[in-house]
Amino acid sequence: MAFRQVKSKVIECLDNGYVLHEERDDIDVKNLLSTGVISLNKVASIIGRARGNNYSSSPHHYDKEIEVHVIKTTHSGQHWYIKWYFTEPDCIFISVHE
């Protein structure tokens, strides 16, 4: 899937509330979306302003058939790291943090 398609799909998930969170250690630091520190709209805004050079993807370390998407970007003077994957109809966020 090309970056524009990935970006469009994740923003659609965020806009429609199709969002889940992967269980992990340090979730209170590593996933600010799951703890409510940052809103769905803010994450959509950060991703919406990202460019292709801010994006990468790789296979999930537990299931190589799942593509994990990563955006590393700056938004409003803050550096952001956002990592997720898709499971229809949801997107599963692994990390959302500065």
N, CA, C and O atoms as a GROMACS GRO file, in nm:
protein
  392
    1MET      N    1   0.085  -0.117   0.000
    1MET     CA    2   0.000   0.000   0.000
    1MET      C    3   0.090   0.124   0.000
    1MET      O    4   0.184   0.132   0.079
    2ALA      N    5   0.062   0.219  -0.086
    2ALA     CA    6   0.140   0.342  -0.096
    2ALA      C    7   0.108   0.435   0.021
    2ALA      O    8   0.004   0.424   0.085
    3PHE      N    9   0.201   0.526   0.049
    3PHE     CA   10   0.187   0.617   0.162
    3PHE      C   11   0.054   0.693   0.160
    3PHE      O   12  -0.012   0.703   0.264
    4ARG      N   13   0.015   0.746   0.047
    4ARG     CA   14  -0.111   0.822   0.041
    4ARG      C   15  -0.231   0.737   0.081
    4ARG      O   16  -0.322   0.784   0.149
    5GLN      N   17  -0.231   0.611   0.039
    5GLN     CA   18  -0.340   0.520   0.076
    5GLN      C   19  -0.337   0.491   0.226
    5GLN      O   20  -0.442   0.491   0.291
    6VAL      N   21  -0.220   0.466   0.280
    6VAL     CA   22  -0.204   0.438   0.422
    6VAL      C   23  -0.252   0.558   0.504
    6VAL      O   24  -0.328   0.544   0.599
    7LYS      N   25  -0.207   0.675   0.464
    7LYS     CA   26  -0.242   0.799   0.533
    7LYS      C   27  -0.394   0.822   0.530
    7LYS      O   28  -0.454   0.854   0.633
    8SER      N   29  -0.453   0.805   0.416
    8SER     CA   30  -0.597   0.823   0.402
    8SER      C   31  -0.674   0.723   0.489
    8SER      O   32  -0.771   0.758   0.555
    9LYS      N   33  -0.628   0.598   0.487
    9LYS     CA   34  -0.697   0.492   0.563
    9LYS      C   35  -0.687   0.515   0.714
    9LYS      O   36  -0.785   0.497   0.785
   10VAL      N   37  -0.569   0.553   0.764
   10VAL     CA   38  -0.555   0.573   0.908
   10VAL      C   39  -0.635   0.695   0.954
   10VAL      O   40  -0.694   0.694   1.062
   11ILE      N   41  -0.637   0.800   0.873
   11ILE     CA   42  -0.717   0.918   0.910
   11ILE      C   43  -0.865   0.884   0.909
   11ILE      O   44  -0.940   0.932   0.995
   12GLU      N   45  -0.908   0.803   0.814
   12GLU     CA   46  -1.048   0.758   0.812
   12GLU      C   47  -1.081   0.679   0.940
   12GLU      O   48  -1.187   0.699   0.999
   13CYS      N   49  -0.991   0.591   0.981
   13CYS     CA   50  -1.013   0.515   1.105
   13CYS      C   51  -1.023   0.610   1.224
   13CYS      O   52  -1.113   0.596   1.308
   14LEU      N   53  -0.932   0.708   1.232
   14LEU     CA   54  -0.934   0.804   1.342
   14LEU      C   55  -1.063   0.886   1.342
   14LEU      O   56  -1.125   0.906   1.446
   15ASP      N   57  -1.104   0.933   1.224
   15ASP     CA   58  -1.225   1.014   1.213
   15ASP      C   59  -1.351   0.937   1.253
   15ASP      O   60  -1.446   0.995   1.305
   16ASN      N   61  -1.351   0.806   1.228
   16ASN     CA   62  -1.469   0.724   1.256
   16ASN      C   63  -1.461   0.649   1.388
   16ASN      O   64  -1.553   0.575   1.423
   17GLY      N   65  -1.351   0.666   1.462
   17GLY     CA   66  -1.336   0.601   1.592
   17GLY      C   67  -1.302   0.453   1.584
   17GLY      O   68  -1.320   0.381   1.682
   18TYR      N   69  -1.254   0.408   1.470
   18TYR     CA   70  -1.214   0.267   1.454
   18TYR      C   71  -1.070   0.250   1.500
   18TYR      O   72  -0.979   0.225   1.421
   19VAL      N   73  -1.052   0.265   1.631
   19VAL     CA   74  -0.919   0.269   1.689
   19VAL      C   75  -0.910   0.174   1.807
   19VAL      O   76  -0.995   0.175   1.897
   20LEU      N   77  -0.807   0.090   1.805
   20LEU     CA   78  -0.776   0.002   1.917
   20LEU      C   79  -0.629   0.024   1.953
   20LEU      O   80  -0.557   0.092   1.881
   21HIS      N   81  -0.586  -0.034   2.065
   21HIS     CA   82  -0.449  -0.016   2.110
   21HIS      C   83  -0.387  -0.150   2.144
   21HIS      O   84  -0.449  -0.234   2.209
   22GLU      N   85  -0.264  -0.169   2.099
   22GLU     CA   86  -0.192  -0.291   2.131
   22GLU      C   87  -0.142  -0.283   2.275
   22GLU      O   88  -0.090  -0.180   2.318
   23GLU      N   89  -0.159  -0.393   2.348
   23GLU     CA   90  -0.107  -0.400   2.485
   23GLU      C   91   0.045  -0.397   2.480
   23GLU      O   92   0.106  -0.461   2.394
   24ARG      N   93   0.105  -0.323   2.573
   24ARG     CA   94   0.250  -0.315   2.577
   24ARG      C   95   0.296  -0.259   2.711
   24ARG      O   96   0.217  -0.200   2.785
   25ASP      N   97   0.423  -0.279   2.741
   25ASP     CA   98   0.482  -0.219   2.860
   25ASP      C   99   0.492  -0.069   2.839
   25ASP      O  100   0.501  -0.022   2.725
   26ASP      N  101   0.491   0.007   2.947
   26ASP     CA  102   0.506   0.152   2.942
   26ASP      C  103   0.402   0.220   2.854
   26ASP      O  104   0.432   0.320   2.789
   27ILE      N  105   0.280   0.166   2.851
   27ILE     CA  106   0.176   0.223   2.764
   27ILE      C  107   0.145   0.368   2.802
   27ILE      O  108   0.106   0.447   2.716
   28ASP      N  109   0.163   0.404   2.929
   28ASP     CA  110   0.136   0.540   2.972
   28ASP      C  111   0.236   0.641   2.914
   28ASP      O  112   0.208   0.760   2.911
   29VAL      N  113   0.351   0.594   2.870
   29VAL     CA  114   0.453   0.679   2.809
   29VAL      C  115   0.457   0.661   2.658
   29VAL      O  116   0.479   0.756   2.584
   30LYS      N  117   0.437   0.538   2.612
   30LYS     CA  118   0.454   0.504   2.472
   30LYS      C  119   0.328   0.521   2.387
   30LYS      O  120   0.338   0.527   2.265
   31ASN      N  121   0.210   0.528   2.449
   31ASN     CA  122   0.087   0.546   2.371
   31ASN      C  123  -0.002   0.650   2.438
   31ASN      O  124  -0.094   0.617   2.513
   32LEU      N  125   0.028   0.775   2.409
   32LEU     CA  126  -0.047   0.886   2.468
   32LEU      C  127  -0.191   0.892   2.418
   32LEU      O  128  -0.276   0.953   2.482
   33LEU      N  129  -0.219   0.829   2.305
   33LEU     CA  130  -0.356   0.822   2.254
   33LEU      C  131  -0.439   0.730   2.342
   33LEU      O  132  -0.554   0.762   2.375
   34SER      N  133  -0.384   0.617   2.381
   34SER     CA  134  -0.460   0.521   2.463
   34SER      C  135  -0.489   0.575   2.602
   34SER      O  136  -0.589   0.536   2.663
   35THR      N  137  -0.405   0.664   2.653
   35THR     CA  138  -0.425   0.718   2.787
   35THR      C  139  -0.506   0.847   2.786
   35THR      O  140  -0.537   0.902   2.892
   36GLY      N  141  -0.540   0.896   2.667
   36GLY     CA  142  -0.622   1.016   2.655
   36GLY      C  143  -0.544   1.147   2.664
   36GLY      O  144  -0.604   1.254   2.668
   37VAL      N  145  -0.412   1.140   2.667
   37VAL     CA  146  -0.329   1.261   2.671
   37VAL      C  147  -0.340   1.338   2.541
   37VAL      O  148  -0.334   1.461   2.539
   38ILE      N  149  -0.357   1.266   2.431
   38ILE     CA  150  -0.373   1.326   2.299
   38ILE      C  151  -0.503   1.271   2.236
   38ILE      O  152  -0.537   1.155   2.256
   39SER      N  153  -0.572   1.354   2.163
   39SER     CA  154  -0.701   1.316   2.106
   39SER      C  155  -0.687   1.250   1.969
   39SER      O  156  -0.583   1.259   1.904
   40LEU      N  157  -0.794   1.183   1.927
   40LEU     CA  158  -0.799   1.126   1.793
   40LEU      C  159  -0.779   1.235   1.687
   40LEU      O  160  -0.708   1.215   1.589
   41ASN      N  161  -0.842   1.350   1.709
   41ASN     CA  162  -0.830   1.460   1.613
   41ASN      C  163  -0.688   1.512   1.602
   41ASN      O  164  -0.642   1.544   1.492
   42LYS      N  165  -0.618   1.520   1.714
   42LYS     CA  166  -0.479   1.568   1.712
   42LYS      C  167  -0.390   1.468   1.638
   42LYS      O  168  -0.304   1.509   1.559
   43VAL      N  169  -0.408   1.339   1.662
   43VAL     CA  170  -0.329   1.238   1.592
   43VAL      C  171  -0.358   1.244   1.442
   43VAL      O  172  -0.266   1.235   1.361
   44ALA      N  173  -0.484   1.261   1.405
   44ALA     CA  174  -0.520   1.275   1.264
   44ALA      C  175  -0.454   1.398   1.203
   44ALA      O  176  -0.409   1.394   1.088
   45SER      N  177  -0.447   1.505   1.277
   45SER     CA  178  -0.383   1.627   1.229
   45SER      C  179  -0.232   1.606   1.208
   45SER      O  180  -0.177   1.650   1.107
   46ILE      N  181  -0.168   1.540   1.303
   46ILE     CA  182  -0.024   1.512   1.291
   46ILE      C  183   0.002   1.425   1.169
   46ILE      O  184   0.091   1.454   1.089
   47ILE      N  185  -0.074   1.319   1.155
   47ILE     CA  186  -0.056   1.229   1.041
   47ILE      C  187  -0.091   1.300   0.910
   47ILE      O  188  -0.024   1.281   0.809
   48GLY      N  189  -0.194   1.382   0.913
   48GLY     CA  190  -0.237   1.453   0.793
   48GLY      C  191  -0.131   1.547   0.738
   48GLY      O  192  -0.127   1.570   0.617
   49ARG      N  193  -0.047   1.600   0.823
   49ARG     CA  194   0.057   1.692   0.779
   49ARG      C  195   0.188   1.622   0.745
   49ARG      O  196   0.280   1.684   0.692
   50ALA      N  197   0.197   1.492   0.776
   50ALA     CA  198   0.319   1.416   0.748
   50ALA      C  199   0.337   1.398   0.596
   50ALA      O  200   0.240   1.399   0.521
   51ARG      N  201   0.460   1.382   0.556
   51ARG     CA  202   0.494   1.360   0.416
   51ARG      C  203   0.556   1.222   0.400
   51ARG      O  204   0.590   1.156   0.499
   52GLY      N  205   0.569   1.180   0.278
   52GLY     CA  206   0.623   1.048   0.250
   52GLY      C  207   0.761   1.022   0.309
   52GLY      O  208   0.793   0.909   0.345
   53ASN      N  209   0.843   1.127   0.319
   53ASN     CA  210   0.976   1.109   0.377
   53ASN      C  211   0.972   1.091   0.529
   53ASN      O  212   1.075   1.060   0.590
   54ASN      N  213   0.856   1.111   0.591
   54ASN     CA  214   0.837   1.088   0.734
   54ASN      C  215   0.788   0.946   0.763
   54ASN      O  216   0.771   0.909   0.879
   55TYR      N  217   0.765   0.869   0.659
   55TYR     CA  218   0.695   0.741   0.669
   55TYR      C  219   0.786   0.622   0.638
   55TYR      O  220   0.874   0.629   0.553
   56SER      N  221   0.762   0.513   0.711
   56SER     CA  222   0.826   0.385   0.678
   56SER      C  223   0.730   0.273   0.720
   56SER      O  224   0.633   0.298   0.791
   57SER      N  225   0.758   0.152   0.674
   57SER     CA  226   0.678   0.036   0.716
   57SER      C  227   0.768  -0.086   0.718
   57SER      O  228   0.872  -0.092   0.653
   58SER      N  229   0.724  -0.184   0.797
   58SER     CA  230   0.799  -0.310   0.808
   58SER      C  231   0.704  -0.416   0.862
   58SER      O  232   0.599  -0.382   0.916
   59PRO      N  233   0.739  -0.543   0.850
   59PRO     CA  234   0.654  -0.650   0.904
   59PRO      C  235   0.650  -0.644   1.058
   59PRO      O  236   0.748  -0.609   1.123
   60HIS      N  237   0.534  -0.679   1.113
   60HIS     CA  238   0.519  -0.687   1.259
   60HIS      C  239   0.611  -0.796   1.312
   60HIS      O  240   0.627  -0.899   1.248
   61HIS      N  241   0.672  -0.773   1.428
   61HIS     CA  242   0.768  -0.871   1.480
   61HIS      C  243   0.703  -1.001   1.526
   61HIS      O  244   0.772  -1.102   1.538
   62TYR      N  245   0.571  -1.001   1.553
   62TYR     CA  246   0.502  -1.125   1.591
   62TYR      C  247   0.437  -1.196   1.473
   62TYR      O  248   0.427  -1.319   1.472
   63ASP      N  249   0.393  -1.120   1.375
   63ASP     CA  250   0.323  -1.176   1.260
   63ASP      C  251   0.372  -1.106   1.134
   63ASP      O  252   0.331  -0.994   1.104
   64LYS      N  253   0.458  -1.170   1.061
   64LYS     CA  254   0.522  -1.110   0.943
   64LYS      C  255   0.423  -1.074   0.832
   64LYS      O  256   0.459  -1.000   0.740
   65GLU      N  257   0.301  -1.123   0.839
   65GLU     CA  258   0.200  -1.090   0.737
   65GLU      C  259   0.133  -0.955   0.764
   65GLU      O  260   0.063  -0.903   0.678
   66ILE      N  261   0.155  -0.900   0.882
   66ILE     CA  262   0.097  -0.769   0.918
   66ILE      C  263   0.201  -0.661   0.894
   66ILE      O  264   0.312  -0.668   0.946
   67GLU      N  265   0.164  -0.561   0.814
   67GLU     CA  266   0.252  -0.449   0.786
   67GLU      C  267   0.232  -0.341   0.894
   67GLU      O  268   0.120  -0.295   0.916
   68VAL      N  269   0.340  -0.302   0.959
   68VAL     CA  270   0.338  -0.198   1.062
   68VAL      C  271   0.384  -0.067   0.998
   68VAL      O  272   0.485  -0.064   0.927
   69HIS      N  273   0.311   0.039   1.023
   69HIS     CA  274   0.337   0.170   0.965
   69HIS      C  275   0.392   0.264   1.072
   69HIS      O  276   0.345   0.263   1.186
   70VAL      N  277   0.490   0.345   1.034
   70VAL     CA  278   0.553   0.437   1.128
   70VAL      C  279   0.565   0.574   1.064
   70VAL      O  280   0.607   0.588   0.949
   71ILE      N  281   0.528   0.676   1.141
   71ILE     CA  282   0.551   0.814   1.101
   71ILE      C  283   0.634   0.880   1.211
   71ILE      O  284   0.599   0.876   1.329
   72LYS      N  285   0.745   0.940   1.169
   72LYS     CA  286   0.829   1.021   1.256
   72LYS      C  287   0.828   1.160   1.196
   72LYS      O  288   0.879   1.181   1.086
   73THR      N  289   0.769   1.255   1.267
   73THR     CA  290   0.752   1.388   1.210
   73THR      C  291   0.752   1.494   1.320
   73THR      O  292   0.747   1.463   1.438
   74THR      N  293   0.757   1.618   1.277
   74THR     CA  294   0.746   1.732   1.368
   74THR      C  295   0.614   1.802   1.339
   74THR      O  296   0.578   1.825   1.223
   75HIS      N  297   0.542   1.834   1.446
   75HIS     CA  298   0.413   1.903   1.433
   75HIS      C  299   0.405   2.005   1.546
   75HIS      O  300   0.420   1.970   1.663
   76SER      N  301   0.382   2.130   1.512
   76SER     CA  302   0.374   2.240   1.610
   76SER      C  303   0.497   2.243   1.701
   76SER      O  304   0.486   2.265   1.821
   77GLY      N  305   0.614   2.221   1.641
   77GLY     CA  306   0.738   2.228   1.716
   77GLY      C  307   0.771   2.106   1.800
   77GLY      O  308   0.872   2.105   1.871
   78GLN      N  309   0.687   2.003   1.795
   78GLN     CA  310   0.710   1.881   1.873
   78GLN      C  311   0.739   1.765   1.778
   78GLN      O  312   0.677   1.752   1.673
   79HIS      N  313   0.834   1.681   1.818
   79HIS     CA  314   0.866   1.561   1.740
   79HIS      C  315   0.771   1.450   1.782
   79HIS      O  316   0.748   1.428   1.901
   80TRP      N  317   0.715   1.379   1.684
   80TRP     CA  318   0.618   1.273   1.711
   80TRP      C  319   0.661   1.142   1.647
   80TRP      O  320   0.719   1.139   1.539
   81TYR      N  321   0.630   1.034   1.718
   81TYR     CA  322   0.653   0.897   1.671
   81TYR      C  323   0.519   0.827   1.680
   81TYR      O  324   0.464   0.811   1.789
   82ILE      N  325   0.465   0.784   1.567
   82ILE     CA  326   0.334   0.719   1.562
   82ILE      C  327   0.349   0.586   1.487
   82ILE      O  328   0.400   0.582   1.375
   83LYS      N  329   0.304   0.479   1.551
   83LYS     CA  330   0.323   0.344   1.495
   83LYS      C  331   0.192   0.267   1.507
   83LYS      O  332   0.132   0.263   1.615
   84TRP      N  333   0.146   0.206   1.397
   84TRP     CA  334   0.019   0.135   1.396
   84TRP      C  335   0.015   0.031   1.285
   84TRP      O  336   0.104   0.024   1.201
   85TYR      N  337  -0.092  -0.049   1.288
   85TYR     CA  338  -0.121  -0.142   1.180
   85TYR      C  339  -0.271  -0.153   1.166
   85TYR      O  340  -0.346  -0.108   1.253
   86PHE      N  341  -0.314  -0.213   1.057
   86PHE     CA  342  -0.457  -0.224   1.028
   86PHE      C  343  -0.508  -0.366   1.050
   86PHE      O  344  -0.440  -0.463   1.015
   87THR      N  345  -0.628  -0.377   1.107
   87THR     CA  346  -0.708  -0.499   1.110
   87THR      C  347  -0.849  -0.452   1.082
   87THR      O  348  -0.907  -0.380   1.162
   88GLU      N  349  -0.903  -0.490   0.971
   88GLU     CA  350  -1.032  -0.438   0.925
   88GLU      C  351  -1.140  -0.453   1.032
   88GLU      O  352  -1.153  -0.562   1.088
   89PRO      N  353  -1.215  -0.351   1.062
   89PRO     CA  354  -1.212  -0.217   1.004
   89PRO      C  355  -1.124  -0.120   1.084
   89PRO      O  356  -1.125   0.000   1.057
   90ASP      N  357  -1.049  -0.171   1.182
   90ASP     CA  358  -0.977  -0.086   1.277
   90ASP      C  359  -0.831  -0.063   1.241
   90ASP      O  360  -0.773  -0.133   1.157
   91CYS      N  361  -0.774   0.037   1.307
   91CYS     CA  362  -0.629   0.051   1.310
   91CYS      C  363  -0.588   0.030   1.455
   91CYS      O  364  -0.654   0.078   1.547
   92ILE      N  365  -0.480  -0.040   1.474
   92ILE     CA  366  -0.430  -0.073   1.607
   92ILE      C  367  -0.305   0.011   1.631
   92ILE      O  368  -0.205  -0.006   1.562
   93PHE      N  369  -0.311   0.100   1.727
   93PHE     CA  370  -0.196   0.185   1.757
   93PHE      C  371  -0.105   0.115   1.858
   93PHE      O  372  -0.149   0.067   1.962
   94ILE      N  373   0.024   0.112   1.824
   94ILE     CA  374   0.126   0.056   1.911
   94ILE      C  375   0.191   0.167   1.991
   94ILE      O  376   0.211   0.154   2.112
   95SER      N  377   0.224   0.277   1.924
   95SER     CA  378   0.292   0.391   1.987
   95SER      C  379   0.239   0.522   1.933
   95SER      O  380   0.215   0.537   1.813
   96VAL      N  381   0.220   0.617   2.023
   96VAL     CA  382   0.192   0.755   1.988
   96VAL      C  383   0.259   0.838   2.097
   96VAL      O  384   0.204   0.854   2.206
   97HIS      N  385   0.377   0.890   2.067
   97HIS     CA  386   0.448   0.967   2.170
   97HIS      C  387   0.546   1.064   2.109
   97HIS      O  388   0.580   1.057   1.991
   98GLU      N  389   0.590   1.158   2.193
   98GLU     CA  390   0.691   1.256   2.151
   98GLU      C  391   0.828   1.193   2.161
   98GLU      O  392   0.928   1.258   2.130
   0.00000   0.00000   0.00000
